Amino acid sequence: MADTLKAPAQVDRAPSLARYNASRIGFAAGVVAAALMLVAIVVLRVLSGVTSLPEVVAEGLLINMPGALFSAVLDSLQHAAKPLFYLAVGIGILIVGGLLGRLYATEPTWRQIAKIVVGVWLVIGLGVYTLLGAGIFGQHLQAGPIWHGGSLLVVVGVFGVALFETYTLLARRALQAVGSPPDESRRTLLRNAVAAVVATLATGAAWRLMSGTDLSSPGGQAIAPGAEAAAPPNPAPFDVKGIASEVTPTADFYTVSKNFIDPSVAVGGWRLKIDGLVDTPMELTYDQLKALPVSEAYYTLMCISNEIGGDLWGNGLWRGVKLKYLLELAGVHTDGVKAVFTGADDYKDSVTLERALNPDTLLAWEMNGQPLRSEHGFPARLLIPGIYGMKNVKWLTGISIVANDFRGFWQSQGWDDAAPYQIESRIDAPRGRESVPAGVLAVGGVAFAGDRGIQSVEISTDAGQTWQAAQVKPGLSPNTWQLWRGDVQVDRSTREIRVRATDGLGHTQTRTPAPPFPSGATGYHTITIAVT
């Protein structure tokens, strides 16, 4: 076969091809082949729902990036940070593909393709994955080394076939440009392309079938949420236009994820494993989980990367089972130190066993009266009172009780492991830079301090020289934000409004500004207004 499928540089016309610089053609062919490999990776990722090569690389680089640097990048680029980071990883893969193309151009044969494919497969599986913390061929990832090794071989194989065919096509066109007779290769190109596509689709479909996914619905989720009821209006006097709804509609609830593509978890194949230092290791299906005693309560979640005055927090009604009940059912050992949580996206985090056994910690499968949406952690996620959202693991698949101080994904970058909520207060009405009439102005917003509650909220219109108390509505539960409202006198000399809160323990919000890294942002939310 190697004799019948010779690349053009093997034949007598090689001197002519040299005029067009074989290495330059090889680089171009390598870039195209790498681009096609990326397409295959995306297709396989969508079909299988399993973490892909670019994600392993990106997350490995994130783990090794200093937390302060990551926070600075996040603060500067905001929501564009993640797409740009993955774009950079993709460009890196294209460049590596181009360099491999140049290597291939030195000996353009199927034998060289085989060497490149096997070499790249081994370097990534044994070297890159291990250095980035995923283990040999992804042994530390949920899907395991068989899947990651096999799927990696498929996509690298796609790269090899694409490199051979693209180089052949470009080289023959170059030879035709100098008068060499044309050489038909379209049938071979088409045949190999079809084979690569079939291999990619078959691999993804096979994994879906083995993992119990229903391919007839997105993510295998046979549960179709109905229309969410509209959020009720805020009660008077907290019905000032612009104040956030006391219950955040699911569609407006913030989402933050480390993933380029979030997992799409199948109900049929999903299992929740509880192991480690327990008397009775357990494995629950979705139906078995929902058959446990049900609890329902309101919880507010906030991302630790939320800026002062930001919108990365929301309040919802959640339904599930108390984690304390589940852990006691498994029989937690007294020498356990932490509960380690694992998500379907291979995300890991941990909390102290004491916090995991908090009577209010909830393992939820429903949000605002509907099954969890995929972006909010379907089929099950955690709600742990008092700590930032990064600890409230989504797409939960495992709980392991350990005797050591486990540090999770973000903690390895220097983010706070305890992660208690800072005292936060926000002005929702009026909006910043809004023009308002002189006289009495209604000001309102939300305040939150985790499970410590809010004791009082104060407003200042003179840069903090004097403070005026605002009305504070009791929270819907001890773990939610609270609405507040105050009426202040403003005139043309009023330039700004700032707010501060005091938590239920009597601690007043600090005025010292601090960025989100490493323990959450601090400072007063301040807006400017124009009084007319």
C-alpha positions as CSV (number, residue, x, y, z in Angstrom):
1,M,0.0,0.0,0.0
2,A,2.9,2.3,0.7
3,D,4.1,1.9,-2.9
4,T,0.7,2.6,-4.5
5,L,0.0,5.6,-2.3
6,K,3.3,7.4,-2.7
7,A,3.3,11.1,-2.0
8,P,4.5,13.2,-4.9
9,A,7.9,14.0,-3.4
10,Q,8.9,10.4,-3.8
11,V,8.6,10.3,-7.5
12,D,11.0,11.6,-10.2
13,R,9.6,15.1,-10.1
14,A,11.0,15.9,-6.6
15,P,13.6,18.4,-8.0
16,S,10.7,20.4,-9.4
17,L,8.9,20.4,-6.1
18,A,12.0,21.6,-4.3
19,R,11.6,24.9,-6.1
20,Y,8.3,25.4,-4.2
21,N,9.9,24.7,-0.9
22,A,8.7,21.3,0.4
23,S,9.0,22.5,4.0
24,R,6.7,25.4,3.4
25,I,4.1,23.1,1.8
26,G,4.5,20.8,4.7
27,F,3.9,23.5,7.2
28,A,0.7,24.6,5.4
29,A,-0.5,21.0,5.2
30,G,0.2,20.5,8.9
31,V,-1.8,23.6,9.8
32,V,-4.8,22.4,7.7
33,A,-4.5,18.9,9.2
34,A,-4.4,20.3,12.7
35,A,-7.5,22.4,12.0
36,L,-9.3,19.3,10.8
37,M,-8.2,17.5,13.9
38,L,-9.7,20.3,16.0
39,V,-13.0,19.8,14.1
40,A,-12.8,16.1,14.9
41,I,-12.1,16.9,18.6
42,V,-15.2,19.2,18.8
43,V,-17.4,16.6,17.1
44,L,-16.1,13.9,19.5
45,R,-16.6,16.2,22.5
46,V,-20.2,17.0,21.6
47,L,-21.0,13.3,20.9
48,S,-19.3,11.9,24.0
49,G,-19.6,14.7,26.5
50,V,-16.1,13.8,27.8
51,T,-13.3,16.4,28.4
52,S,-11.2,16.8,25.3
53,L,-7.5,17.4,24.6
54,P,-7.7,21.2,24.4
55,E,-9.6,21.3,27.7
56,V,-7.0,19.1,29.4
57,V,-4.3,21.4,28.1
58,A,-6.2,24.6,29.0
59,E,-7.1,23.4,32.5
60,G,-3.6,22.2,33.2
61,L,-2.1,25.6,32.2
62,L,-4.7,27.3,34.4
63,I,-3.8,25.2,37.4
64,N,-0.1,26.2,36.9
65,M,-0.9,29.8,36.3
66,P,-0.4,32.1,39.4
67,G,-3.7,33.0,40.8
68,A,-2.9,36.7,40.9
69,L,-2.1,36.6,37.2
70,F,-5.3,34.7,36.4
71,S,-7.4,37.1,38.4
72,A,-5.8,40.1,36.6
73,V,-6.5,38.6,33.2
74,L,-10.1,37.8,34.3
75,D,-10.6,41.3,35.6
76,S,-9.3,42.8,32.3
77,L,-11.1,40.5,29.8
78,Q,-14.2,39.5,31.8
79,H,-16.4,37.1,29.9
80,A,-13.9,37.1,26.9
81,A,-11.2,35.6,29.0
82,K,-12.2,31.9,28.6
83,P,-12.9,32.0,24.8
84,L,-9.6,33.9,24.2
85,F,-7.7,31.4,26.3
86,Y,-9.1,28.4,24.4
87,L,-8.4,30.3,21.2
88,A,-4.8,30.6,22.3
89,V,-4.6,26.8,23.0
90,G,-6.2,26.2,19.5
91,I,-3.6,28.4,17.8
92,G,-0.8,26.6,19.7
93,I,-2.2,23.3,18.3
94,L,-2.2,24.7,14.8
95,I,1.4,25.8,15.1
96,V,2.5,22.4,16.4
97,G,0.6,20.8,13.5
98,G,2.5,23.1,11.1
99,L,5.9,22.0,12.6
100,L,4.9,18.4,12.3
101,G,4.0,19.0,8.7
102,R,7.5,20.3,8.1
103,L,8.9,17.2,9.7
104,Y,6.7,15.0,7.4
105,A,7.9,16.9,4.3
106,T,11.4,15.5,4.9
107,E,10.1,12.0,4.2
108,P,6.5,12.2,2.8
109,T,5.5,8.5,3.1
110,W,2.9,6.6,5.0
111,R,5.7,5.2,7.2
112,Q,6.5,8.7,8.3
113,I,2.8,9.4,9.0
114,A,2.7,6.3,11.2
115,K,5.8,7.5,13.1
116,I,4.3,10.9,13.6
117,V,0.9,9.6,14.7
118,V,2.4,7.1,17.2
119,G,5.0,9.6,18.4
120,V,2.4,12.3,19.0
121,W,0.0,9.9,20.7
122,L,2.7,8.8,23.1
123,V,4.1,12.3,23.8
124,I,0.6,13.6,24.6
125,G,-0.6,10.5,26.5
126,L,2.5,9.8,28.5
127,G,4.0,13.3,28.7
128,V,1.5,16.2,28.3
129,Y,-1.3,14.6,30.2
130,T,0.9,13.5,33.0
131,L,2.6,16.9,33.4
132,L,-0.7,18.7,33.4
133,G,-2.1,16.5,36.2
134,A,-4.4,14.3,34.2
135,G,-2.3,11.2,34.6
136,I,-1.0,8.7,32.0
137,F,-3.5,8.8,29.1
138,G,-6.0,10.6,31.4
139,Q,-6.0,8.0,34.2
140,H,-7.0,10.7,36.8
141,L,-10.0,11.8,34.6
142,Q,-13.4,10.3,35.0
143,A,-13.6,8.6,31.6
144,G,-10.3,6.8,32.4
145,P,-7.2,5.9,30.3
146,I,-9.0,3.5,27.9
147,W,-11.3,6.2,26.6
148,H,-8.8,9.0,26.6
149,G,-6.1,6.9,25.1
150,G,-8.4,5.5,22.4
151,S,-10.1,8.8,21.5
152,L,-6.7,10.5,21.4
153,L,-5.5,7.9,18.9
154,V,-8.6,8.6,16.8
155,V,-8.1,12.3,16.6
156,V,-4.3,12.0,16.1
157,G,-5.1,9.5,13.4
158,V,-7.4,12.0,11.7
159,F,-4.4,14.5,11.8
160,G,-2.2,11.9,10.1
161,V,-4.6,11.1,7.3
162,A,-5.4,14.8,6.8
163,L,-1.6,15.6,6.7
164,F,-0.9,13.0,4.1
165,E,-3.8,14.0,1.9
166,T,-3.3,17.7,2.2
167,Y,0.4,17.5,1.5
168,T,-0.3,15.3,-1.5
169,L,-2.8,17.7,-2.9
170,L,-0.7,20.9,-2.3
171,A,2.4,19.2,-3.7
172,R,0.7,18.0,-6.9
173,R,-0.7,21.4,-7.5
174,A,2.8,22.9,-7.1
175,L,4.1,20.3,-9.6
176,Q,1.3,21.1,-12.1
177,A,2.3,24.8,-11.8
178,V,5.7,23.9,-13.3
179,G,4.3,21.8,-16.1
180,S,4.2,18.3,-14.6
181,P,1.3,16.1,-15.7
182,P,-1.7,16.0,-13.3
183,D,-2.1,13.1,-11.0
184,E,-5.6,12.0,-9.8
185,S,-5.9,11.9,-6.1
186,R,-9.4,13.0,-5.4
187,R,-10.8,9.5,-5.0
188,T,-8.1,8.6,-2.4
189,L,-8.7,11.9,-0.6
190,L,-12.5,11.3,-0.5
191,R,-12.1,7.7,0.7
192,N,-9.7,8.6,3.5
193,A,-11.8,11.6,4.6
194,V,-14.9,9.5,4.8
195,A,-13.0,6.9,6.8
196,A,-11.8,9.5,9.3
197,V,-15.3,11.0,9.7
198,V,-16.8,7.5,10.3
199,A,-14.1,6.7,12.9
200,T,-14.7,9.9,14.8
201,L,-18.5,9.5,14.8
202,A,-18.3,5.9,15.7
203,T,-16.1,6.5,18.6
204,G,-18.3,9.2,20.0
205,A,-21.5,7.2,19.5
206,A,-20.0,4.1,21.1
207,W,-19.1,6.1,24.2
208,R,-22.6,7.5,24.4
209,L,-24.2,4.1,24.1
210,M,-21.8,2.6,26.7
211,S,-22.5,5.4,29.1
212,G,-26.2,5.0,28.8
213,T,-27.0,8.2,27.0
214,D,-30.2,8.5,25.1
215,L,-29.0,9.8,21.7
216,S,-32.5,11.0,20.8
217,S,-32.4,14.0,23.1
218,P,-29.7,16.5,24.0
219,G,-27.4,15.1,26.6
220,G,-29.6,12.1,27.0
221,Q,-31.9,14.1,29.2
222,A,-35.4,12.7,29.0
223,I,-36.7,15.3,31.4
224,A,-38.3,18.3,29.6
225,P,-38.7,21.3,31.9
226,G,-41.9,23.2,31.5
227,A,-42.2,26.9,31.4
228,E,-40.9,28.6,34.5
229,A,-43.4,30.7,36.4
230,A,-42.7,34.4,36.3
231,A,-40.9,35.8,39.4
232,P,-43.3,37.5,41.7
233,P,-42.9,41.3,42.1
234,N,-40.9,42.5,45.1
235,P,-43.2,43.5,48.0
236,A,-43.7,47.1,49.0
237,P,-41.7,49.1,49.9
238,F,-39.0,47.2,48.1
239,D,-40.7,47.4,44.8
240,V,-38.5,50.3,43.6
241,K,-38.0,50.0,39.8
242,G,-34.6,48.5,39.1
243,I,-34.1,46.5,42.3
244,A,-33.3,42.8,41.5
245,S,-36.1,40.3,41.9
246,E,-36.0,38.7,45.3
247,V,-36.1,35.3,43.4
248,T,-33.8,35.4,40.3
249,P,-35.5,33.8,37.2
250,T,-33.5,30.8,36.1
251,A,-32.8,32.4,32.7
252,D,-31.2,35.4,34.4
253,F,-29.2,33.4,37.0
254,Y,-25.5,33.8,36.5
255,T,-23.4,30.9,35.2
256,V,-19.6,30.6,35.5
257,S,-17.7,27.6,34.3
258,K,-14.1,26.6,33.7
259,N,-15.2,24.5,30.7
260,F,-15.2,25.4,27.0
261,I,-18.1,23.0,26.6
262,D,-20.0,22.1,29.7
263,P,-20.8,18.5,30.2
264,S,-24.2,17.1,29.0
265,V,-24.9,14.4,31.4
266,A,-27.2,11.5,30.7
267,V,-29.8,10.5,33.2
268,G,-29.6,6.8,32.3
269,G,-25.8,6.6,32.7
270,W,-25.4,9.0,35.6
271,R,-24.4,7.6,39.0
272,L,-23.5,9.4,42.3
273,K,-20.8,7.5,44.1
274,I,-20.1,8.0,47.8
275,D,-16.9,6.4,49.0
276,G,-13.8,6.9,51.0
277,L,-14.0,6.9,54.8
278,V,-17.5,5.5,55.1
279,D,-19.0,2.3,56.4
280,T,-21.2,1.7,53.4
281,P,-19.9,3.0,50.0
282,M,-22.9,3.8,47.9
283,E,-23.8,4.3,44.2
284,L,-27.2,6.0,43.5
285,T,-29.1,6.4,40.3
286,Y,-31.0,9.6,39.5
287,D,-34.3,7.9,40.5
288,Q,-32.8,6.6,43.7
289,L,-31.6,10.0,44.6
290,K,-34.9,11.6,44.0
291,A,-36.6,8.9,46.2
292,L,-34.8,10.1,49.3
293,P,-36.4,12.5,51.8
294,V,-37.0,15.9,50.0
295,S,-36.1,19.3,51.3
296,E,-36.7,22.7,49.7
297,A,-35.2,26.1,50.6
298,Y,-34.0,29.4,49.1
299,Y,-30.3,29.8,48.6
300,T,-28.2,32.7,47.2
301,L,-25.1,31.9,45.2
302,M,-22.2,34.3,44.4
303,C,-19.1,33.7,42.3
304,I,-15.8,34.5,44.1
305,S,-14.7,36.5,41.0
306,N,-17.7,38.8,41.4
307,E,-16.6,42.5,41.4
308,I,-18.1,45.0,43.8
309,G,-21.4,46.0,42.2
310,G,-21.2,43.0,39.9
311,D,-24.0,40.7,38.8
312,L,-22.4,37.3,39.4
313,W,-24.9,36.4,42.2
314,G,-28.5,35.3,42.3
315,N,-31.2,33.8,44.5
316,G,-33.3,30.7,43.8
317,L,-35.6,28.1,45.3
318,W,-33.8,24.8,45.3
319,R,-35.2,21.3,46.0
320,G,-33.2,18.1,46.8
321,V,-31.9,16.0,49.7
322,K,-29.9,17.2,52.7
323,L,-26.3,16.1,52.3
324,K,-26.1,15.4,56.0
325,Y,-28.8,12.7,55.6
326,L,-26.9,11.1,52.6
327,L,-23.6,11.0,54.4
328,E,-25.1,9.6,57.6
329,L,-26.7,7.0,55.5
330,A,-23.3,6.0,54.2
331,G,-21.8,6.1,57.7
332,V,-19.1,8.7,57.7
333,H,-16.0,7.9,59.8
334,T,-15.1,10.2,62.7
335,D,-11.5,10.5,61.4
336,G,-12.6,12.1,58.1
337,V,-11.2,15.5,57.5
338,K,-12.8,16.7,54.3
339,A,-15.5,15.8,51.7
340,V,-14.1,15.9,48.2
341,F,-16.6,16.5,45.4
342,T,-16.1,15.6,41.8
343,G,-18.1,16.8,38.8
344,A,-18.8,15.2,35.5
345,D,-16.3,17.8,34.0
346,D,-13.5,16.4,36.2
347,Y,-13.7,19.5,38.4
348,K,-12.9,18.8,42.1
349,D,-13.3,20.8,45.2
350,S,-13.6,20.1,48.9
351,V,-15.0,21.4,52.2
352,T,-14.4,20.4,55.8
353,L,-16.5,17.5,57.0
354,E,-18.1,19.8,59.5
355,R,-19.4,22.1,56.7
356,A,-20.5,19.1,54.6
357,L,-22.6,17.9,57.5
358,N,-24.2,21.4,58.0
359,P,-27.9,20.7,58.3
360,D,-28.6,23.2,55.6
361,T,-26.2,21.8,52.9
362,L,-28.3,20.6,50.1
363,L,-27.8,18.3,47.1
364,A,-30.3,19.7,44.7
365,W,-31.9,18.4,41.5
366,E,-34.4,21.1,41.0
367,M,-34.3,24.9,40.7
368,N,-37.2,27.3,40.8
369,G,-39.7,24.5,40.4
370,Q,-38.1,22.9,37.4
371,P,-35.4,20.2,36.9
372,L,-31.9,21.7,36.9
373,R,-30.8,23.0,33.6
374,S,-27.6,21.7,32.2
375,E,-25.8,25.0,32.8
376,H,-26.8,24.9,36.4
377,G,-25.5,21.4,37.1
378,F,-28.0,18.8,35.9
379,P,-28.6,16.2,37.2
380,A,-27.4,17.3,40.7
381,R,-25.4,20.1,42.3
382,L,-24.4,21.2,45.7
383,L,-25.6,24.2,47.7
384,I,-23.4,24.8,50.7
385,P,-24.3,27.7,53.0
386,G,-21.8,30.4,53.7
387,I,-19.2,29.8,51.0
388,Y,-18.6,31.1,47.5
389,G,-20.0,29.4,44.4
390,M,-16.8,27.7,43.3
391,K,-17.3,25.2,46.2
392,N,-20.9,24.4,45.2
393,V,-19.9,21.7,42.7
394,K,-22.2,21.2,39.6
395,W,-22.8,18.0,37.6
396,L,-21.9,16.1,40.8
397,T,-20.8,12.5,40.3
398,G,-18.7,11.7,43.4
399,I,-18.4,12.4,47.1
400,S,-15.3,11.0,48.8
401,I,-14.5,11.4,52.5
402,V,-10.7,11.7,53.0
403,A,-8.4,12.1,56.0
404,N,-6.2,14.8,54.3
405,D,-6.5,18.5,53.5
406,F,-7.4,18.1,49.8
407,R,-7.1,21.2,47.7
408,G,-9.3,21.6,44.6
409,F,-8.9,23.1,41.1
410,W,-9.0,26.8,42.0
411,Q,-7.2,26.4,45.4
412,S,-4.1,25.1,43.5
413,Q,-3.9,28.6,42.0
414,G,-4.0,30.3,45.4
415,W,-7.7,31.0,45.8
416,D,-9.1,30.8,49.3
417,D,-9.8,27.2,50.4
418,A,-12.2,28.2,53.1
419,A,-13.9,30.8,50.8
420,P,-16.4,32.4,53.2
421,Y,-18.6,35.1,51.7
422,Q,-17.5,38.6,52.2
423,I,-20.2,41.1,53.2
424,E,-21.6,42.5,50.0
425,S,-24.1,45.2,49.2
426,R,-25.2,46.6,45.9
427,I,-27.1,49.6,44.6
428,D,-29.6,48.6,41.9
429,A,-31.6,51.7,41.8
430,P,-30.9,54.3,40.6
431,R,-28.4,53.1,38.0
432,G,-24.9,54.6,37.8
433,R,-24.7,57.9,35.9
434,E,-28.4,58.2,35.8
435,S,-30.0,61.7,35.8
436,V,-32.4,62.1,38.7
437,P,-34.6,65.1,39.9
438,A,-33.7,67.0,43.0
439,G,-35.7,66.1,46.1
440,V,-36.3,62.7,47.7
441,L,-34.7,59.8,45.8
442,A,-35.6,56.2,46.4
443,V,-32.5,54.0,46.5
444,G,-32.5,50.3,46.8
445,G,-30.7,47.0,46.1
446,V,-29.5,43.8,47.7
447,A,-27.1,42.8,50.5
448,F,-25.7,39.4,51.4
449,A,-23.3,37.9,53.9
450,G,-23.9,34.2,53.4
451,D,-25.4,32.3,56.4
452,R,-24.5,35.2,58.7
453,G,-27.4,37.3,57.4
454,I,-27.7,41.1,57.2
455,Q,-28.4,43.1,60.3
456,S,-28.4,46.6,58.7
457,V,-27.7,48.6,55.5
458,E,-26.7,52.2,55.4
459,I,-26.5,54.8,52.6
460,S,-24.2,57.9,52.2
461,T,-24.5,60.8,49.8
462,D,-21.4,62.7,51.2
463,A,-18.6,60.3,50.5
464,G,-19.1,58.4,53.8
465,Q,-19.0,61.4,56.2
466,T,-22.5,60.6,57.4
467,W,-24.7,57.5,57.0
468,Q,-28.4,57.0,56.8
469,A,-30.1,53.7,57.8
470,A,-32.1,51.9,55.1
471,Q,-35.0,49.5,55.5
472,V,-33.9,45.8,55.2
473,K,-36.3,43.0,54.3
474,P,-35.8,39.7,56.1
475,G,-34.4,37.1,53.8
476,L,-36.5,34.3,52.3
477,S,-34.2,31.9,54.3
478,P,-31.1,32.3,56.5
479,N,-29.0,31.7,53.4
480,T,-30.3,34.3,51.0
481,W,-29.7,37.9,50.0
482,Q,-31.9,40.6,51.4
483,L,-33.6,43.5,49.7
484,W,-33.0,47.0,51.1
485,R,-34.5,50.4,50.4
486,G,-33.8,54.0,51.6
487,D,-35.1,57.4,50.7
488,V,-32.4,60.1,50.6
489,Q,-32.5,63.9,49.9
490,V,-30.5,64.9,46.9
491,D,-29.7,68.2,45.3
492,R,-27.3,69.6,42.7
493,S,-24.4,69.2,45.1
494,T,-25.0,65.4,45.3
495,R,-22.5,63.6,43.1
496,E,-22.5,60.0,44.4
497,I,-24.3,57.4,46.5
498,R,-22.5,54.6,48.3
499,V,-23.8,51.7,50.4
500,R,-22.4,49.5,53.2
501,A,-23.9,46.6,55.2
502,T,-23.4,45.0,58.6
503,D,-23.8,41.2,58.9
504,G,-25.7,39.3,61.6
505,L,-22.6,39.0,63.7
506,G,-22.2,42.8,63.9
507,H,-19.3,43.0,61.4
508,T,-19.5,46.1,59.1
509,Q,-18.5,45.8,55.5
510,T,-14.9,47.0,55.0
511,R,-14.4,50.1,52.9
512,T,-10.9,49.0,51.8
513,P,-11.1,48.0,48.1
514,A,-9.7,44.6,47.2
515,P,-9.9,42.5,44.0
516,P,-11.6,39.1,43.9
517,F,-8.4,37.2,44.2
518,P,-7.9,35.4,46.5
519,S,-10.8,35.7,48.9
520,G,-13.5,37.7,47.2
521,A,-13.8,41.4,46.4
522,T,-14.3,44.0,49.2
523,G,-15.1,47.7,49.3
524,Y,-18.2,49.9,49.1
525,H,-20.4,49.9,46.0
526,T,-20.5,53.5,44.8
527,I,-22.4,55.1,41.9
528,T,-22.4,58.6,40.5
529,I,-25.6,60.5,39.6
530,A,-26.5,63.7,38.0
531,V,-29.1,65.7,39.9
532,T,-31.2,68.0,37.6
